[in-house]
């Protein structure tokens, strides 16, 4: 790339010499024009991206015009136009480079964020890995199928994704070369890591002001049940029989399947241990067995309406790659889940692999619910909440006002809100603990959707969101975070349609 720049600058030098010499001026001019042509050809071969090409050419033109202006000025000729052109070109180069760097940092998180130094490569529908194997071998890379359980007939995009591992020092160059191979490669992205971000807030004591039916000893400390009219739901569910048990897939750090308050509701699934604790907390909110004389209550009356399944989308330290998250979505879908609950995410553009996995789930009649995020910004910049079709959950506090940390979600197509501050639920290894975040408000919604699906399995994702939104209550900040779910009203609508 340095050589192409020297070619361009040399071309300007020859043109400048031609313009300031009386003898052989035409020869210098011709040489300069020829070098310009050679340089242009070399630029298109050296740069694979339009932005990088624009930035490089602008910088070289800037230097060249300024050098030409200097030559003309030295020979008492009008140099002002070329000085202006050079200045503008250099400014454009800085602007383009700076903007592209910011966008790159946002949409493609740094490779160092992934300790495994991996990228995800999607081949074309008719291509095979052997077609790019020589290139991968040149960079010392290894590869394997990302989702071997997905066939071409199920999803032609996911079936063609490979995990490619290479040294950090060569990853960016390898990605550029792969993206340039448009004949065989459809998409390349960094397999970046997603980390939990759980707000720590002052824990307030709260007691239920509602007459409760359930005998769970800690139910009176669950203000969220009051807020969503959950106790009223218990009364309705105590008198009905579900059409089936709805399966809620908790995509998280795992679930402590042996915990006293979820053991009866937990179903056979991969992640039965939770070292971290985040997944167990969200699982209890979504479907802890209720009226069992133990711990807390969810909407899952007597454990008859919801079964909880655990999928390890995040590791024991609370972080996971986008490939891990996508695999968990695929596994939960193949296990015929009714609801996928994802209390996770990152500030990033939607990765194609997760978008494809969510689309795969939705085609298989799975309702996907995700947290809006805890950065007090717009969830449109937060994945996976910014992926089409996802029900996006923000959080309210005990005053039913937007939680200070909660992202807003009204720029997205399916916004809703639920309690997410000082939420009491399971502590991995036994016991109970309060936590806050949109991670907590999300399973509140997932639990309600599970109840709705258990009563009427035919409800589509569009039906479910329509009922949630139409029955929800307007709260103080609904213009920013959507309306708050009303579980009693939503369940009444479902029961009335049976």
MIDREN-561511 format. One line per field, with one value per residue (C-alpha): residue in three letters; x, y, z. Coordinates in nm, 3 decimals, always signed. Layout:
BEGIN
residu <- ALA;...
px <- X;...
py <- Y;...
pz <- Z;...
//
This chain:
BEGIN
residu <- UNK;UNK;UNK;UNK;UNK;UNK;UNK;UNK;UNK;UNK;UNK;UNK;UNK;UNK;UNK;UNK;UNK;UNK;UNK;UNK;UNK;UNK;UNK;UNK;UNK;UNK;UNK;UNK;UNK;UNK;UNK;UNK;UNK;UNK;UNK;UNK;UNK;UNK;UNK;UNK;UNK;UNK;UNK;UNK;UNK;UNK;UNK;UNK;UNK;UNK;UNK;UNK;UNK;UNK;UNK;UNK;UNK;UNK;UNK;UNK;UNK;UNK;UNK;UNK;UNK;UNK;UNK;UNK;UNK;UNK;UNK;UNK;UNK;UNK;UNK;UNK;UNK;UNK;UNK;UNK;UNK;UNK;UNK;UNK;UNK;UNK;UNK;UNK;UNK;UNK;UNK;UNK;UNK;UNK;UNK;UNK;UNK;UNK;UNK;UNK;UNK;UNK;UNK;UNK;UNK;UNK;UNK;UNK;UNK;UNK;UNK;UNK;UNK;UNK;UNK;UNK;UNK;UNK;UNK;UNK;UNK;UNK;UNK;UNK;UNK;UNK;UNK;UNK;UNK;UNK;UNK;UNK;UNK;UNK;UNK;UNK;UNK;UNK;UNK;UNK;UNK;UNK;UNK;UNK;UNK;UNK;UNK;UNK;UNK;UNK;UNK;UNK;UNK;UNK;UNK;UNK;UNK;UNK;UNK;UNK;UNK;UNK;UNK;UNK;UNK;UNK;UNK;UNK;UNK;UNK;UNK;UNK;UNK;UNK;UNK;UNK;UNK;UNK;UNK;UNK;UNK;UNK;UNK;UNK;UNK;UNK;UNK;UNK;UNK;UNK;UNK;UNK;UNK;UNK;UNK;UNK;UNK;UNK;UNK;UNK;UNK;UNK;UNK;UNK;UNK;UNK;UNK;UNK;UNK;UNK;UNK;UNK;UNK;UNK;UNK;UNK;UNK;UNK;UNK;UNK;UNK;UNK;UNK;UNK;UNK;UNK;UNK;UNK;UNK;UNK;UNK;UNK;UNK;UNK;UNK;UNK;UNK;UNK;UNK;UNK;UNK;UNK;UNK;UNK;UNK;UNK;UNK;UNK;UNK;UNK;UNK;UNK;UNK;UNK;UNK;UNK;UNK;UNK;UNK;UNK;UNK;UNK;UNK;UNK;UNK;UNK;UNK;UNK;UNK;UNK;UNK;UNK;UNK;UNK;UNK;UNK;UNK;UNK;UNK;UNK;UNK;UNK;UNK;UNK;UNK;UNK;UNK;UNK;UNK;UNK;UNK;UNK;UNK;UNK;UNK;UNK;UNK;UNK;UNK;UNK;UNK;UNK;UNK;UNK;UNK;UNK;UNK;UNK;UNK;UNK;UNK;UNK;UNK;UNK;UNK;UNK;UNK;UNK;UNK;UNK;UNK;UNK;UNK;UNK;UNK;UNK;UNK;UNK;UNK;UNK;UNK;UNK;UNK;UNK;UNK;UNK;UNK;UNK;UNK;UNK;UNK;UNK;UNK;UNK;UNK;UNK;UNK;UNK;UNK;UNK;UNK;UNK;UNK;UNK;UNK;UNK;UNK;UNK;UNK;UNK;UNK;UNK;UNK;UNK;UNK;UNK;UNK;UNK;UNK;UNK;UNK;UNK;UNK;UNK;UNK;UNK;UNK;UNK;UNK;UNK;UNK;UNK;UNK;UNK;UNK;UNK;UNK;UNK;UNK;UNK;UNK;UNK;UNK;UNK;UNK;UNK;UNK;UNK;UNK;UNK;UNK;UNK;UNK;UNK;UNK;UNK;UNK;UNK;UNK;UNK;UNK;UNK;UNK;UNK;UNK;UNK;UNK;UNK;UNK;UNK;UNK;UNK;UNK;UNK;UNK;UNK;UNK;UNK;UNK;UNK;UNK;UNK;UNK;UNK;UNK;UNK;UNK;UNK;UNK;UNK;UNK;UNK;UNK;UNK;UNK;UNK;UNK;UNK;UNK;UNK;UNK;UNK;UNK;UNK;UNK;UNK;UNK;UNK;UNK;UNK;UNK;UNK;UNK;UNK;UNK;UNK;UNK;UNK;UNK;UNK;UNK;UNK;UNK;UNK;UNK;UNK;UNK;UNK;UNK;UNK;UNK;UNK;UNK;UNK;UNK;UNK;UNK;UNK;UNK;UNK;UNK;UNK;UNK;UNK;UNK;UNK;UNK;UNK
px <- +0.000;+0.298;+0.424;+0.093;+0.118;+0.470;+0.345;+0.076;+0.312;+0.573;+0.307;+0.234;+0.607;+0.643;+0.337;+0.478;+0.814;+0.640;+0.443;+0.752;+1.009;+1.042;+1.244;+1.108;+0.797;+0.569;+0.779;+0.750;+0.375;+0.333;+0.533;+0.316;-0.007;+0.124;+0.213;-0.135;-0.286;-0.055;-0.127;-0.505;-0.484;-0.268;-0.506;-0.805;-0.599;-0.457;-0.775;-1.081;-1.306;-1.450;-1.395;-1.029;-0.972;-1.134;-0.928;-0.598;-0.659;-0.769;-0.452;-0.228;-0.404;-0.369;+0.006;+0.042;-0.155;+0.037;+0.368;+0.251;+0.148;+0.495;+0.663;+0.440;+0.489;+0.866;+0.848;+0.621;+0.314;-0.042;-0.037;-0.347;-0.600;-0.372;-0.305;-0.682;-0.734;-0.459;-0.601;-0.953;-0.823;-0.631;-0.934;-1.149;-0.895;-0.897;-1.278;-1.327;-1.063;-1.191;-1.553;-1.471;-1.261;-1.549;-1.799;-1.560;-1.510;-1.888;-2.005;-1.704;-1.578;-1.199;-1.062;-0.890;-1.238;-1.249;-0.988;-1.026;-0.936;-1.213;-1.421;-1.738;-1.733;-2.052;-2.005;-2.241;-2.518;-2.337;-1.985;-1.770;-1.494;-1.230;-1.264;-1.120;-0.900;-0.577;-0.631;-0.702;-0.391;-0.180;-0.277;-0.224;-0.596;-0.802;-1.174;-1.479;-1.853;-2.022;-2.364;-2.331;-2.681;-2.844;-2.904;-2.921;-3.292;-3.347;-3.142;-2.902;-2.724;-2.659;-2.558;-2.282;-2.119;-1.768;-1.568;-1.221;-0.937;-0.613;-0.349;-0.469;-0.195;-0.336;-0.711;-0.781;-0.583;-0.752;-1.095;-1.011;-0.901;-1.211;-1.443;-1.273;-1.363;-1.723;-1.745;-1.723;-1.781;-2.117;-2.033;-1.749;-1.778;-1.580;-1.696;-1.692;-1.772;-2.085;-2.056;-2.323;-2.374;-2.580;-2.658;-2.603;-2.871;-2.975;-3.201;-3.529;-3.757;-4.104;-4.412;-4.722;-5.029;-5.244;-5.426;-5.236;-5.342;-5.001;-4.824;-4.469;-4.313;-4.130;-4.416;-4.514;-4.170;-4.215;-4.339;-4.327;-4.615;-4.829;-4.727;-4.823;-5.133;-4.971;-5.167;-5.489;-5.345;-5.283;-5.651;-5.750;-5.494;-5.594;-5.925;-5.807;-5.612;-5.338;-5.353;-4.987;-4.677;-4.508;-4.131;-3.931;-3.569;-3.338;-3.036;-2.789;-2.512;-2.703;-2.967;-2.919;-3.157;-3.129;-3.256;-3.559;-3.783;-3.718;-3.639;-4.002;-4.034;-3.698;-3.704;-3.436;-3.199;-2.824;-2.738;-2.822;-2.546;-2.497;-2.166;-2.232;-2.587;-2.739;-2.920;-3.072;-3.204;-3.375;-3.510;-3.679;-3.848;-3.979;-4.104;-4.029;-4.285;-4.559;-4.774;-4.528;-4.456;-4.102;-3.927;-4.069;-4.359;-4.369;-4.679;-4.626;-4.907;-4.816;-4.560;-4.838;-4.810;-4.439;-4.131;-3.788;-3.501;-3.142;-2.904;-2.553;-2.526;-2.278;-1.984;-1.924;-1.779;-2.086;-1.951;-2.002;-1.932;-2.197;-2.146;-2.229;-2.545;-2.649;-2.590;-2.807;-3.087;-3.062;-3.059;-3.359;-3.548;-3.472;-3.600;-3.942;-3.927;-4.225;-4.032;-3.666;-3.571;-3.241;-3.124;-2.802;-2.661;-2.405;-2.386;-2.337;-2.502;-2.696;-2.454;-2.574;-2.527;-2.755;-3.006;-3.015;-3.053;-3.343;-3.509;-3.470;-3.638;-3.925;-3.989;-4.026;-4.293;-4.065;-4.131;-3.805;-3.785;-3.472;-3.357;-3.330;-2.997;-2.872;-2.683;-2.960;-2.954;-3.155;-3.193;-3.169;-2.792;-2.811;-2.815;-3.003;-3.286;-3.232;-3.306;-3.635;-3.918;-3.778;-4.000;-3.778;-3.816;-3.712;-3.740;-3.939;-3.866;-4.095;-4.252;-4.334;-4.094;-3.817;-3.530;-3.230;-3.016;-3.277;-3.235;-3.533;-3.703;-3.968;-3.753;-3.804;-4.111;-4.206;-4.139;-4.277;-4.173;-4.187;-4.050;-3.669;-3.544;-3.484;-3.636;-3.621;-3.536;-3.317;-2.959;-2.751;-2.656;-2.964;-3.136;-3.269;-3.129;-3.244;-3.100;-3.177;-3.159;-3.348;-3.214;-3.477;-3.765;-3.721;-3.813;-4.112;-4.245;-4.121;-4.310;-4.632;-4.587;-4.525;-4.856;-5.034;-4.884;-4.971;-5.335;-5.348;-5.056;-5.189;-5.101;-4.854;-4.581;-4.793;-5.095;-4.888;-4.737;-5.071;-5.231;-4.939;-4.945;-5.323;-5.368;-5.060;-5.090;-4.950;-4.696;-4.498;-4.231;-4.427;-4.339;-3.978;-4.002;-4.341;-4.640;-4.608;-4.749;-5.071;-5.064;-5.421;-5.562;-5.352;-5.451;-5.818;-5.800;-5.644;-5.897;-6.185;-6.073;-6.066
py <- +0.000;+0.230;+0.153;+0.260;+0.590;+0.649;+0.586;+0.856;+1.110;+1.041;+1.103;+1.444;+1.519;+1.446;+1.657;+1.942;+1.920;+1.916;+2.230;+2.422;+2.320;+2.470;+2.182;+1.828;+1.947;+1.736;+1.427;+1.478;+1.533;+1.210;+1.018;+1.159;+1.065;+0.713;+0.677;+0.799;+0.519;+0.257;+0.384;+0.371;+0.007;-0.087;+0.085;-0.122;-0.439;-0.343;-0.220;-0.443;-0.191;+0.130;+0.324;+0.227;+0.305;+0.648;+0.732;+0.624;+0.803;+1.122;+1.121;+1.064;+1.332;+1.571;+1.519;+1.532;+1.854;+2.025;+1.915;+2.042;+2.372;+2.402;+2.347;+2.600;+2.857;+2.819;+2.901;+3.204;+3.032;+3.033;+2.765;+2.866;+2.626;+2.325;+2.427;+2.437;+2.101;+1.945;+2.079;+1.958;+1.615;+1.569;+1.681;+1.428;+1.152;+1.226;+1.244;+0.916;+0.730;+0.858;+0.778;+0.430;+0.358;+0.455;+0.249;-0.046;-0.033;-0.027;-0.286;-0.521;-0.543;-0.583;-0.927;-0.918;-0.923;-1.291;-1.495;-1.779;-1.553;-1.696;-1.570;-1.704;-1.764;-1.833;-1.998;-1.970;-2.224;-2.416;-2.384;-2.619;-2.549;-2.709;-2.411;-2.174;-2.426;-2.319;-1.959;-2.067;-2.287;-1.995;-1.810;-2.112;-2.125;-2.425;-2.468;-2.674;-2.662;-2.420;-2.587;-2.947;-3.038;-2.795;-2.939;-2.744;-2.815;-2.664;-2.348;-2.301;-2.010;-2.166;-2.497;-2.319;-2.141;-2.243;-2.144;-2.040;-2.008;-1.823;-1.617;-1.273;-1.107;-1.239;-1.232;-0.891;-0.969;-1.308;-1.145;-0.898;-1.179;-1.385;-1.090;-1.031;-1.388;-1.304;-1.615;-1.855;-1.650;-1.491;-1.339;-1.300;-1.169;-1.173;-1.434;-1.170;-1.221;-1.105;-1.031;-0.990;-0.643;-0.664;-0.334;-0.324;-0.119;-0.058;-0.343;-0.219;-0.424;-0.461;-0.649;-0.744;-0.535;-0.790;-1.086;-1.385;-1.742;-1.905;-2.056;-1.980;-1.812;-1.539;-1.450;-1.153;-0.999;-1.008;-0.663;-0.759;-1.004;-0.720;-0.492;-0.733;-0.865;-1.205;-1.306;-1.264;-1.493;-1.760;-1.757;-1.808;-2.082;-2.275;-2.345;-2.443;-2.724;-2.633;-2.768;-2.859;-2.759;-2.476;-2.512;-2.197;-2.218;-2.013;-1.917;-1.808;-1.936;-2.257;-2.343;-2.503;-2.789;-2.921;-2.599;-2.675;-2.424;-2.527;-2.900;-2.999;-2.763;-2.837;-3.063;-3.264;-3.016;-2.957;-2.697;-2.840;-2.663;-2.291;-2.184;-1.814;-1.780;-1.545;-1.820;-1.972;-1.631;-1.575;-1.932;-1.884;-1.565;-1.740;-2.063;-2.145;-2.393;-2.196;-2.294;-2.565;-2.423;-2.329;-2.001;-1.773;-1.771;-1.723;-1.740;-2.117;-2.234;-2.566;-2.618;-2.741;-2.480;-2.427;-2.643;-2.482;-2.589;-2.467;-2.390;-2.262;-1.954;-1.798;-1.952;-1.979;-1.627;-1.476;-1.436;-1.623;-1.591;-1.516;-1.870;-2.010;-1.798;-1.904;-2.270;-2.237;-2.086;-2.372;-2.638;-2.483;-2.471;-2.833;-2.927;-2.780;-2.488;-2.255;-1.955;-1.856;-1.616;-1.430;-1.206;-1.118;-0.893;-0.637;-0.293;-0.402;-0.423;-0.746;-1.030;-1.219;-1.556;-1.467;-1.303;-1.623;-1.837;-1.624;-1.638;-2.018;-2.026;-1.805;-2.021;-2.311;-2.133;-2.027;-1.689;-1.505;-1.260;-1.058;-0.794;-0.434;-0.380;-0.184;+0.112;+0.375;+0.418;+0.309;-0.068;-0.032;-0.031;-0.346;-0.698;-0.935;-0.696;-0.512;-0.825;-0.847;-1.029;-1.020;-0.902;-0.646;-0.598;-0.286;-0.246;-0.043;+0.008;-0.019;+0.318;+0.185;+0.441;+0.357;+0.193;+0.425;+0.170;+0.045;+0.097;+0.242;+0.025;+0.227;+0.248;-0.128;-0.309;-0.514;-0.313;-0.399;-0.341;-0.528;-0.505;-0.531;-0.376;-0.570;-0.888;-1.183;-1.521;-1.829;-1.828;-2.101;-2.366;-2.292;-1.992;-1.671;-1.331;-1.000;-0.879;-0.594;-0.545;-0.597;-0.950;-0.979;-0.806;-1.034;-1.364;-1.189;-1.150;-1.494;-1.653;-1.482;-1.584;-1.941;-1.938;-1.804;-2.076;-2.345;-2.239;-2.200;-2.363;-2.231;-1.870;-1.729;-1.481;-1.208;-1.315;-1.317;-0.972;-0.827;-0.954;-0.835;-0.488;-0.440;-0.554;-0.377;-0.067;+0.274;+0.379;+0.698;+0.639;+0.426;+0.663;+0.552;+0.193;+0.068;-0.032;-0.260;-0.610;-0.690;-1.065;-1.086;-0.902;-1.102;-1.439;-1.337;-1.267;-1.607;-1.788;-1.609;-1.745;-2.108
pz <- +0.000;+0.067;-0.283;-0.442;-0.253;-0.383;-0.737;-0.699;-0.543;-0.814;-1.078;-0.925;-0.917;-1.288;-1.372;-1.162;-1.333;-1.670;-1.581;-1.466;-1.730;-2.072;-2.213;-2.211;-2.026;-2.244;-2.172;-1.797;-1.834;-2.031;-1.772;-1.494;-1.669;-1.728;-1.361;-1.267;-1.477;-1.327;-0.977;-1.032;-1.145;-0.847;-0.606;-0.717;-0.673;-0.333;-0.164;-0.126;+0.046;-0.098;+0.225;+0.260;-0.109;-0.072;+0.237;+0.077;-0.253;-0.075;+0.136;-0.165;-0.368;-0.076;-0.052;-0.430;-0.474;-0.193;-0.345;-0.684;-0.525;-0.375;-0.711;-0.885;-0.610;-0.633;-1.002;-0.946;-1.091;-0.954;-0.683;-0.487;-0.655;-0.599;-0.239;-0.179;-0.352;-0.142;+0.183;+0.099;-0.003;+0.321;+0.523;+0.335;+0.404;+0.777;+0.782;+0.592;+0.792;+1.126;+1.046;+0.917;+1.228;+1.458;+1.258;+1.250;+1.626;+1.673;+1.421;+1.439;+1.798;+1.828;+1.767;+2.106;+2.265;+2.174;+2.363;+2.114;+1.820;+1.607;+1.318;+1.162;+0.788;+0.594;+0.255;-0.038;-0.067;-0.343;-0.199;+0.011;+0.260;+0.036;-0.199;+0.060;+0.243;+0.063;+0.175;+0.534;+0.535;+0.412;+0.729;+0.955;+1.031;+1.140;+1.090;+1.178;+1.115;+1.353;+1.359;+1.239;+1.356;+1.111;+0.765;+0.440;+0.417;+0.763;+0.710;+0.419;+0.590;+0.932;+0.774;+0.581;+0.878;+0.986;+1.294;+1.179;+1.431;+1.367;+1.544;+1.648;+1.443;+1.112;+1.180;+1.024;+0.708;+0.680;+0.711;+0.433;+0.204;+0.280;+0.220;-0.114;-0.219;-0.311;-0.527;-0.231;+0.084;+0.167;+0.506;+0.757;+1.114;+1.436;+1.686;+1.957;+2.324;+2.506;+2.877;+3.144;+3.284;+3.603;+3.779;+4.153;+4.330;+4.686;+4.793;+4.932;+5.152;+5.007;+5.118;+4.926;+4.987;+4.809;+4.955;+4.824;+4.758;+4.722;+5.025;+4.915;+5.222;+5.028;+4.793;+5.008;+4.940;+4.562;+4.467;+4.098;+4.144;+4.280;+3.994;+3.716;+3.900;+3.936;+4.246;+4.050;+3.783;+4.047;+4.138;+3.773;+3.710;+4.022;+3.851;+3.499;+3.338;+3.088;+2.735;+2.778;+2.972;+2.785;+2.757;+2.841;+2.732;+2.956;+2.745;+3.006;+3.236;+3.303;+3.564;+3.904;+3.828;+4.184;+4.346;+4.564;+4.390;+4.030;+4.058;+3.993;+3.697;+3.533;+3.230;+3.056;+2.890;+2.851;+3.117;+3.460;+3.654;+3.708;+3.861;+3.795;+3.929;+3.670;+3.481;+3.794;+3.899;+3.564;+3.562;+3.899;+3.781;+3.471;+3.623;+3.986;+4.118;+4.294;+4.591;+4.687;+5.032;+4.930;+4.859;+4.592;+4.350;+3.973;+3.755;+3.726;+3.953;+4.117;+3.841;+3.611;+3.334;+3.261;+3.236;+3.248;+3.022;+3.052;+2.763;+2.821;+2.601;+2.846;+3.032;+3.404;+3.415;+3.249;+2.897;+2.573;+2.203;+1.944;+1.814;+2.161;+2.178;+1.828;+1.910;+2.221;+2.011;+1.764;+2.038;+2.216;+1.888;+1.807;+2.152;+2.065;+2.306;+2.314;+2.443;+2.430;+2.710;+2.661;+2.943;+2.765;+2.496;+2.393;+2.238;+1.879;+1.541;+1.500;+1.413;+1.108;+1.274;+1.567;+1.331;+1.127;+1.441;+1.566;+1.224;+1.236;+1.579;+1.466;+1.159;+1.401;+1.607;+1.894;+2.059;+2.125;+2.416;+2.498;+2.741;+2.622;+2.800;+3.099;+2.951;+2.968;+2.591;+2.289;+2.254;+1.877;+1.937;+2.154;+2.021;+2.017;+2.106;+1.776;+1.570;+1.383;+1.557;+1.911;+2.197;+2.371;+2.746;+2.935;+3.313;+3.567;+3.936;+4.239;+4.149;+3.800;+3.653;+3.409;+3.595;+3.584;+3.405;+3.156;+2.785;+2.599;+2.338;+2.153;+1.838;+1.798;+1.667;+1.977;+2.294;+2.636;+2.996;+3.326;+3.682;+3.689;+4.016;+4.339;+4.201;+4.439;+4.288;+4.313;+4.433;+4.275;+4.528;+4.739;+4.888;+4.737;+4.640;+4.490;+4.161;+3.923;+3.548;+3.226;+3.277;+3.550;+3.369;+3.066;+3.239;+3.400;+3.045;+2.938;+3.227;+3.125;+2.761;+2.878;+3.067;+2.758;+2.539;+2.795;+2.784;+2.406;+2.219;+1.887;+1.974;+1.722;+1.811;+1.654;+1.863;+2.181;+2.132;+2.030;+2.353;+2.565;+2.414;+2.413;+2.773;+2.912;+3.132;+3.054;+3.315;+3.373;+3.105;+2.857;+2.573;+2.620;+2.742;+2.627;+2.835;+3.138;+3.117;+3.301;+3.351;+3.477;+3.174;+2.928;+3.075;+3.076;+2.703;+2.637;+2.854;+2.686;+2.350;+2.460
//
